[in-house]
Amino acid sequence: MEYLQDLCLFIKERKKFWLVPVILILLLLGILIIFGGSSALAPFIYTIF
């Protein structure tokens, strides 16, 4: 959790607000890959890519 606090403080102090959408997209793709690889929906998710 300390890593997330440091990341938020970095974004606020350095005014790097463009990093927020990049981080969110990376998190969503990671979650999709983790859950898509172990579920019955995997064949449908792989057709997206």
mmCIF file of the N, C-alpha and C atoms, coordinates in Angstrom:
data_MODEL
# 
_entry.id   MODEL 
# 
loop_
_atom_site.group_PDB 
_atom_site.id 
_atom_site.type_symbol 
_atom_site.label_atom_id 
_atom_site.label_alt_id 
_atom_site.label_comp_id 
_atom_site.label_asym_id 
_atom_site.label_entity_id 
_atom_site.label_seq_id 
_atom_site.pdbx_PDB_ins_code 
_atom_site.Cartn_x 
_atom_site.Cartn_y 
_atom_site.Cartn_z 
_atom_site.occupancy 
_atom_site.B_iso_or_equiv 
_atom_site.pdbx_formal_charge 
_atom_site.auth_seq_id 
_atom_site.auth_comp_id 
_atom_site.auth_asym_id 
_atom_site.auth_atom_id 
_atom_site.pdbx_PDB_model_num 
ATOM 1   N N  . MET A 1 1  ? 0.822   -1.200  0.000   1.00 0.00 ? 1  MET A N  1 
ATOM 2   C CA . MET A 1 1  ? 0.000   0.000   0.000   1.00 0.00 ? 1  MET A CA 1 
ATOM 3   C C  . MET A 1 1  ? 0.864   1.262   0.000   1.00 0.00 ? 1  MET A C  1 
ATOM 4   N N  . GLU A 1 2  ? 2.051   1.158   0.541   1.00 0.00 ? 2  GLU A N  1 
ATOM 5   C CA . GLU A 1 2  ? 2.933   2.326   0.565   1.00 0.00 ? 2  GLU A CA 1 
ATOM 6   C C  . GLU A 1 2  ? 3.332   2.738   -0.849  1.00 0.00 ? 2  GLU A C  1 
ATOM 7   N N  . TYR A 1 3  ? 3.449   1.762   -1.723  1.00 0.00 ? 3  TYR A N  1 
ATOM 8   C CA . TYR A 1 3  ? 3.788   2.049   -3.119  1.00 0.00 ? 3  TYR A CA 1 
ATOM 9   C C  . TYR A 1 3  ? 2.688   2.892   -3.774  1.00 0.00 ? 3  TYR A C  1 
ATOM 10  N N  . LEU A 1 4  ? 1.432   2.565   -3.504  1.00 0.00 ? 4  LEU A N  1 
ATOM 11  C CA . LEU A 1 4  ? 0.323   3.330   -4.073  1.00 0.00 ? 4  LEU A CA 1 
ATOM 12  C C  . LEU A 1 4  ? 0.290   4.753   -3.538  1.00 0.00 ? 4  LEU A C  1 
ATOM 13  N N  . GLN A 1 5  ? 0.596   4.921   -2.256  1.00 0.00 ? 5  GLN A N  1 
ATOM 14  C CA . GLN A 1 5  ? 0.641   6.265   -1.680  1.00 0.00 ? 5  GLN A CA 1 
ATOM 15  C C  . GLN A 1 5  ? 1.762   7.088   -2.313  1.00 0.00 ? 5  GLN A C  1 
ATOM 16  N N  . ASP A 1 6  ? 2.919   6.462   -2.504  1.00 0.00 ? 6  ASP A N  1 
ATOM 17  C CA . ASP A 1 6  ? 4.036   7.162   -3.148  1.00 0.00 ? 6  ASP A CA 1 
ATOM 18  C C  . ASP A 1 6  ? 3.692   7.550   -4.575  1.00 0.00 ? 6  ASP A C  1 
ATOM 19  N N  . LEU A 1 7  ? 3.012   6.662   -5.276  1.00 0.00 ? 7  LEU A N  1 
ATOM 20  C CA . LEU A 1 7  ? 2.618   6.955   -6.651  1.00 0.00 ? 7  LEU A CA 1 
ATOM 21  C C  . LEU A 1 7  ? 1.626   8.121   -6.706  1.00 0.00 ? 7  LEU A C  1 
ATOM 22  N N  . CYS A 1 8  ? 0.666   8.148   -5.806  1.00 0.00 ? 8  CYS A N  1 
ATOM 23  C CA . CYS A 1 8  ? -0.306  9.245   -5.766  1.00 0.00 ? 8  CYS A CA 1 
ATOM 24  C C  . CYS A 1 8  ? 0.366   10.571  -5.425  1.00 0.00 ? 8  CYS A C  1 
ATOM 25  N N  . LEU A 1 9  ? 1.272   10.551  -4.467  1.00 0.00 ? 9  LEU A N  1 
ATOM 26  C CA . LEU A 1 9  ? 1.993   11.777  -4.115  1.00 0.00 ? 9  LEU A CA 1 
ATOM 27  C C  . LEU A 1 9  ? 2.860   12.272  -5.273  1.00 0.00 ? 9  LEU A C  1 
ATOM 28  N N  . PHE A 1 10 ? 3.481   11.343  -5.995  1.00 0.00 ? 10 PHE A N  1 
ATOM 29  C CA . PHE A 1 10 ? 4.292   11.722  -7.144  1.00 0.00 ? 10 PHE A CA 1 
ATOM 30  C C  . PHE A 1 10 ? 3.443   12.415  -8.203  1.00 0.00 ? 10 PHE A C  1 
ATOM 31  N N  . ILE A 1 11 ? 2.271   11.842  -8.478  1.00 0.00 ? 11 ILE A N  1 
ATOM 32  C CA . ILE A 1 11 ? 1.389   12.416  -9.494  1.00 0.00 ? 11 ILE A CA 1 
ATOM 33  C C  . ILE A 1 11 ? 0.914   13.806  -9.076  1.00 0.00 ? 11 ILE A C  1 
ATOM 34  N N  . LYS A 1 12 ? 0.580   13.978  -7.803  1.00 0.00 ? 12 LYS A N  1 
ATOM 35  C CA . LYS A 1 12 ? 0.097   15.282  -7.328  1.00 0.00 ? 12 LYS A CA 1 
ATOM 36  C C  . LYS A 1 12 ? 1.197   16.340  -7.333  1.00 0.00 ? 12 LYS A C  1 
ATOM 37  N N  . GLU A 1 13 ? 2.372   15.979  -6.817  1.00 0.00 ? 13 GLU A N  1 
ATOM 38  C CA . GLU A 1 13 ? 3.447   16.965  -6.683  1.00 0.00 ? 13 GLU A CA 1 
ATOM 39  C C  . GLU A 1 13 ? 4.027   17.376  -8.027  1.00 0.00 ? 13 GLU A C  1 
ATOM 40  N N  . ARG A 1 14 ? 4.165   16.427  -8.945  1.00 0.00 ? 14 ARG A N  1 
ATOM 41  C CA . ARG A 1 14 ? 4.807   16.720  -10.222 1.00 0.00 ? 14 ARG A CA 1 
ATOM 42  C C  . ARG A 1 14 ? 3.805   17.095  -11.313 1.00 0.00 ? 14 ARG A C  1 
ATOM 43  N N  . LYS A 1 15 ? 2.511   17.104  -10.979 1.00 0.00 ? 15 LYS A N  1 
ATOM 44  C CA . LYS A 1 15 ? 1.440   17.450  -11.928 1.00 0.00 ? 15 LYS A CA 1 
ATOM 45  C C  . LYS A 1 15 ? 1.465   16.549  -13.165 1.00 0.00 ? 15 LYS A C  1 
ATOM 46  N N  . LYS A 1 16 ? 1.665   15.265  -12.932 1.00 0.00 ? 16 LYS A N  1 
ATOM 47  C CA . LYS A 1 16 ? 1.706   14.284  -14.020 1.00 0.00 ? 16 LYS A CA 1 
ATOM 48  C C  . LYS A 1 16 ? 0.361   13.558  -14.119 1.00 0.00 ? 16 LYS A C  1 
ATOM 49  N N  . PHE A 1 17 ? -0.693  14.327  -14.321 1.00 0.00 ? 17 PHE A N  1 
ATOM 50  C CA . PHE A 1 17 ? -2.035  13.752  -14.331 1.00 0.00 ? 17 PHE A CA 1 
ATOM 51  C C  . PHE A 1 17 ? -2.288  12.881  -15.557 1.00 0.00 ? 17 PHE A C  1 
ATOM 52  N N  . TRP A 1 18 ? -1.462  12.992  -16.579 1.00 0.00 ? 18 TRP A N  1 
ATOM 53  C CA . TRP A 1 18 ? -1.623  12.154  -17.758 1.00 0.00 ? 18 TRP A CA 1 
ATOM 54  C C  . TRP A 1 18 ? -1.264  10.705  -17.457 1.00 0.00 ? 18 TRP A C  1 
ATOM 55  N N  . LEU A 1 19 ? -0.586  10.453  -16.342 1.00 0.00 ? 19 LEU A N  1 
ATOM 56  C CA . LEU A 1 19 ? -0.231  9.084   -15.975 1.00 0.00 ? 19 LEU A CA 1 
ATOM 57  C C  . LEU A 1 19 ? -1.429  8.283   -15.469 1.00 0.00 ? 19 LEU A C  1 
ATOM 58  N N  . VAL A 1 20 ? -2.459  8.956   -14.974 1.00 0.00 ? 20 VAL A N  1 
ATOM 59  C CA . VAL A 1 20 ? -3.607  8.262   -14.388 1.00 0.00 ? 20 VAL A CA 1 
ATOM 60  C C  . VAL A 1 20 ? -4.301  7.351   -15.407 1.00 0.00 ? 20 VAL A C  1 
ATOM 61  N N  . PRO A 1 21 ? -4.649  7.822   -16.612 1.00 0.00 ? 21 PRO A N  1 
ATOM 62  C CA . PRO A 1 21 ? -5.286  6.903   -17.565 1.00 0.00 ? 21 PRO A CA 1 
ATOM 63  C C  . PRO A 1 21 ? -4.379  5.753   -17.998 1.00 0.00 ? 21 PRO A C  1 
ATOM 64  N N  . VAL A 1 22 ? -3.083  6.012   -18.103 1.00 0.00 ? 22 VAL A N  1 
ATOM 65  C CA . VAL A 1 22 ? -2.146  4.956   -18.494 1.00 0.00 ? 22 VAL A CA 1 
ATOM 66  C C  . VAL A 1 22 ? -2.120  3.863   -17.437 1.00 0.00 ? 22 VAL A C  1 
ATOM 67  N N  . ILE A 1 23 ? -2.052  4.249   -16.184 1.00 0.00 ? 23 ILE A N  1 
ATOM 68  C CA . ILE A 1 23 ? -2.027  3.280   -15.086 1.00 0.00 ? 23 ILE A CA 1 
ATOM 69  C C  . ILE A 1 23 ? -3.333  2.506   -15.023 1.00 0.00 ? 23 ILE A C  1 
ATOM 70  N N  . LEU A 1 24 ? -4.456  3.179   -15.200 1.00 0.00 ? 24 LEU A N  1 
ATOM 71  C CA . LEU A 1 24 ? -5.751  2.500   -15.163 1.00 0.00 ? 24 LEU A CA 1 
ATOM 72  C C  . LEU A 1 24 ? -5.897  1.483   -16.291 1.00 0.00 ? 24 LEU A C  1 
ATOM 73  N N  . ILE A 1 25 ? -5.461  1.833   -17.480 1.00 0.00 ? 25 ILE A N  1 
ATOM 74  C CA . ILE A 1 25 ? -5.549  0.899   -18.606 1.00 0.00 ? 25 ILE A CA 1 
ATOM 75  C C  . ILE A 1 25 ? -4.661  -0.320  -18.365 1.00 0.00 ? 25 ILE A C  1 
ATOM 76  N N  . LEU A 1 26 ? -3.463  -0.097  -17.844 1.00 0.00 ? 26 LEU A N  1 
ATOM 77  C CA . LEU A 1 26 ? -2.586  -1.220  -17.543 1.00 0.00 ? 26 LEU A CA 1 
ATOM 78  C C  . LEU A 1 26 ? -3.183  -2.133  -16.477 1.00 0.00 ? 26 LEU A C  1 
ATOM 79  N N  . LEU A 1 27 ? -3.794  -1.554  -15.459 1.00 0.00 ? 27 LEU A N  1 
ATOM 80  C CA . LEU A 1 27 ? -4.445  -2.367  -14.428 1.00 0.00 ? 27 LEU A CA 1 
ATOM 81  C C  . LEU A 1 27 ? -5.611  -3.166  -14.993 1.00 0.00 ? 27 LEU A C  1 
ATOM 82  N N  . LEU A 1 28 ? -6.426  -2.542  -15.826 1.00 0.00 ? 28 LEU A N  1 
ATOM 83  C CA . LEU A 1 28 ? -7.557  -3.246  -16.423 1.00 0.00 ? 28 LEU A CA 1 
ATOM 84  C C  . LEU A 1 28 ? -7.100  -4.383  -17.332 1.00 0.00 ? 28 LEU A C  1 
ATOM 85  N N  . LEU A 1 29 ? -6.060  -4.168  -18.108 1.00 0.00 ? 29 LEU A N  1 
ATOM 86  C CA . LEU A 1 29 ? -5.538  -5.237  -18.953 1.00 0.00 ? 29 LEU A CA 1 
ATOM 87  C C  . LEU A 1 29 ? -4.969  -6.382  -18.122 1.00 0.00 ? 29 LEU A C  1 
ATOM 88  N N  . GLY A 1 30 ? -4.293  -6.048  -17.040 1.00 0.00 ? 30 GLY A N  1 
ATOM 89  C CA . GLY A 1 30 ? -3.764  -7.079  -16.152 1.00 0.00 ? 30 GLY A CA 1 
ATOM 90  C C  . GLY A 1 30 ? -4.858  -7.910  -15.521 1.00 0.00 ? 30 GLY A C  1 
ATOM 91  N N  . ILE A 1 31 ? -5.916  -7.256  -15.073 1.00 0.00 ? 31 ILE A N  1 
ATOM 92  C CA . ILE A 1 31 ? -7.044  -7.973  -14.475 1.00 0.00 ? 31 ILE A CA 1 
ATOM 93  C C  . ILE A 1 31 ? -7.726  -8.852  -15.520 1.00 0.00 ? 31 ILE A C  1 
ATOM 94  N N  . LEU A 1 32 ? -7.877  -8.336  -16.726 1.00 0.00 ? 32 LEU A N  1 
ATOM 95  C CA . LEU A 1 32 ? -8.492  -9.103  -17.800 1.00 0.00 ? 32 LEU A CA 1 
ATOM 96  C C  . LEU A 1 32 ? -7.677  -10.346 -18.122 1.00 0.00 ? 32 LEU A C  1 
ATOM 97  N N  . ILE A 1 33 ? -6.377  -10.221 -18.147 1.00 0.00 ? 33 ILE A N  1 
ATOM 98  C CA . ILE A 1 33 ? -5.516  -11.368 -18.443 1.00 0.00 ? 33 ILE A CA 1 
ATOM 99  C C  . ILE A 1 33 ? -5.572  -12.396 -17.317 1.00 0.00 ? 33 ILE A C  1 
ATOM 100 N N  . ILE A 1 34 ? -5.560  -11.937 -16.080 1.00 0.00 ? 34 ILE A N  1 
ATOM 101 C CA . ILE A 1 34 ? -5.590  -12.867 -14.949 1.00 0.00 ? 34 ILE A CA 1 
ATOM 102 C C  . ILE A 1 34 ? -6.902  -13.642 -14.905 1.00 0.00 ? 34 ILE A C  1 
ATOM 103 N N  . PHE A 1 35 ? -8.015  -12.936 -14.999 1.00 0.00 ? 35 PHE A N  1 
ATOM 104 C CA . PHE A 1 35 ? -9.309  -13.615 -14.922 1.00 0.00 ? 35 PHE A CA 1 
ATOM 105 C C  . PHE A 1 35 ? -9.658  -14.323 -16.227 1.00 0.00 ? 35 PHE A C  1 
ATOM 106 N N  . GLY A 1 36 ? -9.183  -13.827 -17.332 1.00 0.00 ? 36 GLY A N  1 
ATOM 107 C CA . GLY A 1 36 ? -9.493  -14.449 -18.615 1.00 0.00 ? 36 GLY A CA 1 
ATOM 108 C C  . GLY A 1 36 ? -8.779  -15.765 -18.838 1.00 0.00 ? 36 GLY A C  1 
ATOM 109 N N  . GLY A 1 37 ? -7.623  -15.919 -18.264 1.00 0.00 ? 37 GLY A N  1 
ATOM 110 C CA . GLY A 1 37 ? -6.868  -17.152 -18.442 1.00 0.00 ? 37 GLY A CA 1 
ATOM 111 C C  . GLY A 1 37 ? -7.409  -18.315 -17.649 1.00 0.00 ? 37 GLY A C  1 
ATOM 112 N N  . SER A 1 38 ? -8.176  -18.036 -16.614 1.00 0.00 ? 38 SER A N  1 
ATOM 113 C CA . SER A 1 38 ? -8.641  -19.118 -15.748 1.00 0.00 ? 38 SER A CA 1 
ATOM 114 C C  . SER A 1 38 ? -10.162 -19.263 -15.728 1.00 0.00 ? 38 SER A C  1 
ATOM 115 N N  . SER A 1 39 ? -10.839 -18.697 -16.705 1.00 0.00 ? 39 SER A N  1 
ATOM 116 C CA . SER A 1 39 ? -12.294 -18.791 -16.681 1.00 0.00 ? 39 SER A CA 1 
ATOM 117 C C  . SER A 1 39 ? -12.808 -19.451 -17.955 1.00 0.00 ? 39 SER A C  1 
ATOM 118 N N  . ALA A 1 40 ? -14.097 -19.708 -17.975 1.00 0.00 ? 40 ALA A N  1 
ATOM 119 C CA . ALA A 1 40 ? -14.723 -20.303 -19.147 1.00 0.00 ? 40 ALA A CA 1 
ATOM 120 C C  . ALA A 1 40 ? -14.883 -19.283 -20.264 1.00 0.00 ? 40 ALA A C  1 
ATOM 121 N N  . LEU A 1 41 ? -14.684 -18.022 -19.961 1.00 0.00 ? 41 LEU A N  1 
ATOM 122 C CA . LEU A 1 41 ? -14.798 -16.968 -20.974 1.00 0.00 ? 41 LEU A CA 1 
ATOM 123 C C  . LEU A 1 41 ? -13.505 -16.743 -21.744 1.00 0.00 ? 41 LEU A C  1 
ATOM 124 N N  . ALA A 1 42 ? -12.471 -17.512 -21.439 1.00 0.00 ? 42 ALA A N  1 
ATOM 125 C CA . ALA A 1 42 ? -11.166 -17.316 -22.061 1.00 0.00 ? 42 ALA A CA 1 
ATOM 126 C C  . ALA A 1 42 ? -11.222 -17.325 -23.590 1.00 0.00 ? 42 ALA A C  1 
ATOM 127 N N  . PRO A 1 43 ? -11.923 -18.252 -24.245 1.00 0.00 ? 43 PRO A N  1 
ATOM 128 C CA . PRO A 1 43 ? -11.937 -18.210 -25.717 1.00 0.00 ? 43 PRO A CA 1 
ATOM 129 C C  . PRO A 1 43 ? -12.535 -16.922 -26.281 1.00 0.00 ? 43 PRO A C  1 
ATOM 130 N N  . PHE A 1 44 ? -13.494 -16.341 -25.591 1.00 0.00 ? 44 PHE A N  1 
ATOM 131 C CA . PHE A 1 44 ? -14.111 -15.112 -26.074 1.00 0.00 ? 44 PHE A CA 1 
ATOM 132 C C  . PHE A 1 44 ? -13.206 -13.906 -25.849 1.00 0.00 ? 44 PHE A C  1 
ATOM 133 N N  . ILE A 1 45 ? -12.452 -13.929 -24.772 1.00 0.00 ? 45 ILE A N  1 
ATOM 134 C CA . ILE A 1 45 ? -11.543 -12.820 -24.476 1.00 0.00 ? 45 ILE A CA 1 
ATOM 135 C C  . ILE A 1 45 ? -10.365 -12.840 -25.451 1.00 0.00 ? 45 ILE A C  1 
ATOM 136 N N  . TYR A 1 46 ? -9.892  -14.034 -25.798 1.00 0.00 ? 46 TYR A N  1 
ATOM 137 C CA . TYR A 1 46 ? -8.750  -14.117 -26.702 1.00 0.00 ? 46 TYR A CA 1 
ATOM 138 C C  . TYR A 1 46 ? -9.096  -13.642 -28.106 1.00 0.00 ? 46 TYR A C  1 
ATOM 139 N N  . THR A 1 47 ? -10.372 -13.697 -28.487 1.00 0.00 ? 47 THR A N  1 
ATOM 140 C CA . THR A 1 47 ? -10.740 -13.204 -29.804 1.00 0.00 ? 47 THR A CA 1 
ATOM 141 C C  . THR A 1 47 ? -10.669 -11.680 -29.880 1.00 0.00 ? 47 THR A C  1 
ATOM 142 N N  . ILE A 1 48 ? -10.723 -11.001 -28.742 1.00 0.00 ? 48 ILE A N  1 
ATOM 143 C CA . ILE A 1 48 ? -10.601 -9.538  -28.724 1.00 0.00 ? 48 ILE A CA 1 
ATOM 144 C C  . ILE A 1 48 ? -9.199  -9.128  -29.166 1.00 0.00 ? 48 ILE A C  1 
ATOM 145 N N  . PHE A 1 49 ? -8.213  -9.884  -28.732 1.00 0.00 ? 49 PHE A N  1 
ATOM 146 C CA . PHE A 1 49 ? -6.823  -9.562  -29.048 1.00 0.00 ? 49 PHE A CA 1 
ATOM 147 C C  . PHE A 1 49 ? -6.395  -10.245 -30.318 1.00 0.00 ? 49 PHE A C  1 
# 
